[in-house]
Amino acid sequence: MRIYGNRQLKTLPGQATRPTTARVREAVFNIWQGEIAGCRWLDLCAGNGTMGAEALCRGAATVVGIEQAGRACQISRHNWQQVARVEQEWRILRGDVRQRLLDLSGQVFDRIYFDPPYDSGLYETVIAAIATEQILAPDGELAVEYSADCWQAGAIASLAPSRHKHYSRTSLVFYRWATPPAAIT
């Protein structure tokens, strides 16, 4: 798999981690063009770490990933090590995304990418936790990758859909605060 700057990344064999397609990845970074350099990026259900690696290549200041599969965490670490510059901070947290999100309480991210297994049933729980823990910056945006066959996007907690994009069987919904919390920075 290749990303920005024609960099080659390692991936797990098979579809166990279902990497984000090049078309969807390109669309996300086109939509967020001009918003990545210097941002704080959170990659939920990071898989091989492709989205986080892309964010690092495009100048994100901080990238944090959460992934449950141990082998995928190892590959993400390898991939991020290969593309990160010295001044960039990054880390992979292994474990259940619902539990590990609680470990991020008090931290704020400008861009969050959430790509769980489509039939996992994680959508509402995780998006609500992002709102409850106030992990999304007041002017930040959360992108959620999903299949319309498995989930229907709608407002969750204090987060409301701001735009929808569809790419064959893959859909993206972008969330923003309906009313940004005043307490977070």
C-alpha positions in Angstrom: 0.0 0.0 0.0 1.3 3.5 -0.9 0.5 6.8 0.7 1.3 10.5 0.2 4.8 11.0 -1.2 4.7 7.5 -2.7 5.7 5.9 0.6 5.3 2.2 0.9 3.5 0.8 4.0 3.4 -2.7 5.5 -0.1 -4.2 5.8 -1.5 -7.4 7.3 -2.4 -10.1 4.8 -6.1 -10.7 4.2 -9.1 -8.4 5.1 -9.0 -8.8 8.9 -8.2 -5.1 9.2 -10.0 -3.9 6.0 -7.8 -1.0 5.2 -9.4 2.3 4.1 -9.4 2.3 0.3 -7.1 4.7 -1.6 -10.2 6.5 -3.0 -11.7 7.1 0.5 -8.3 8.0 2.0 -7.7 10.6 -0.7 -11.2 12.0 -0.3 -10.7 12.5 3.4 -7.4 14.3 3.0 -8.8 16.4 0.2 -11.8 17.4 2.4 -9.4 18.2 5.2 -6.8 19.8 3.0 -5.2 22.7 4.8 -6.3 21.3 8.2 -3.8 18.6 8.8 -0.5 20.4 9.2 0.1 21.0 12.9 -3.1 19.3 14.0 -3.7 16.7 16.7 -5.0 13.5 15.0 -6.7 10.6 16.6 -7.1 7.3 14.6 -9.7 5.0 16.1 -9.7 1.3 15.1 -6.4 2.2 13.4 -5.8 -1.2 11.7 -2.5 -1.0 9.8 -2.2 2.7 10.7 -2.6 3.9 7.1 -4.7 7.0 8.0 -2.3 8.0 10.8 0.7 7.5 8.6 -0.9 9.7 6.0 -1.6 12.4 8.6 2.0 12.2 9.7 3.2 12.6 6.1 1.0 15.6 5.7 2.4 17.3 8.8 0.2 16.4 11.8 1.9 17.5 15.0 0.5 14.6 17.1 -1.0 11.3 16.0 -2.5 8.8 18.4 -4.0 5.5 17.3 -6.1 2.9 19.1 -6.2 -0.6 17.8 -7.3 -3.9 19.4 -5.2 -6.4 17.3 -1.7 -6.8 18.6 -0.2 -7.6 15.2 -1.9 -4.6 13.6 -0.4 -2.4 16.4 3.1 -3.7 15.6 2.6 -2.9 11.9 1.2 0.6 12.7 4.2 1.3 14.9 6.6 0.2 12.1 4.7 2.3 9.5 4.6 5.4 11.7 8.3 5.1 12.6 9.1 5.0 8.9 7.2 8.2 8.1 7.3 10.4 11.2 9.7 13.3 11.5 11.6 13.9 14.7 9.4 16.8 15.8 6.2 14.8 15.5 4.7 12.9 18.4 2.9 9.6 17.9 1.8 6.6 19.8 -0.4 3.5 19.4 -2.6 2.3 22.2 -3.6 -1.3 22.2 -7.0 -2.4 23.5 -10.7 -2.0 23.1 -11.5 1.5 21.7 -14.3 2.0 24.2 -11.9 1.5 27.1 -8.9 3.2 25.7 -10.9 6.4 24.8 -11.3 6.9 28.6 -7.5 7.0 28.8 -7.5 10.0 26.6 -9.8 12.0 28.8 -8.4 15.5 29.1 -6.7 15.4 25.7 -8.2 17.1 22.7 -7.9 16.3 19.0 -8.5 18.5 16.0 -9.3 15.6 13.6 -10.6 12.2 14.5 -10.9 9.3 12.1 -13.1 6.4 13.2 -13.2 3.2 11.0 -14.5 0.3 13.0 -15.4 -3.1 11.6 -18.7 -2.2 9.9 -20.8 -4.7 11.8 -19.1 -4.1 15.2 -21.9 -2.1 16.8 -19.4 0.4 18.0 -20.7 3.5 16.3 -23.1 5.1 18.8 -21.0 4.1 21.9 -17.7 5.5 20.6 -19.2 8.7 19.1 -21.1 9.3 22.4 -17.8 8.7 24.4 -16.0 11.3 22.2 -18.7 13.8 23.0 -18.9 12.9 26.7 -15.1 12.9 27.2 -14.9 16.1 25.1 -12.0 14.6 23.1 -13.0 16.6 19.9 -11.7 20.2 19.8 -14.4 22.9 19.7 -13.7 23.6 16.0 -12.6 20.0 15.2 -14.2 17.4 13.0 -14.8 13.6 13.3 -15.0 11.5 10.2 -16.7 8.1 10.5 -16.3 5.4 7.8 -19.2 3.0 7.6 -21.4 0.9 5.3 -25.0 1.9 5.0 -25.9 -1.8 5.2 -24.7 -1.9 8.8 -25.3 1.5 10.3 -27.2 4.7 9.6 -25.6 8.0 10.6 -27.4 10.6 12.7 -26.9 13.0 15.6 -25.3 11.4 18.6 -25.0 13.2 22.0 -23.8 16.8 21.2 -22.3 15.8 17.8 -24.3 16.4 14.6 -23.5 15.3 11.0 -22.1 18.2 9.0 -21.7 16.4 5.7 -22.0 13.0 4.1 -20.0 11.4 1.3 -20.6 8.1 -0.5 -18.0 6.0 -2.4 -19.5 2.8 -3.7 -20.2 0.6 -0.7 -18.3 2.9 1.7 -19.8 6.0 3.2 -18.3 8.8 5.3 -20.1 11.1 7.7 -18.4 14.1 9.2 -19.4 15.2 12.7 -19.0 18.6 14.4 -20.2 19.9 17.7 -23.9 21.0 17.6 -22.8 23.5 20.3 -19.1 23.4 21.1 -18.3 22.9 24.8 -16.8 26.0 26.3 -14.6 24.1 28.7 -12.2 22.5 26.2 -9.3 24.0 24.3 
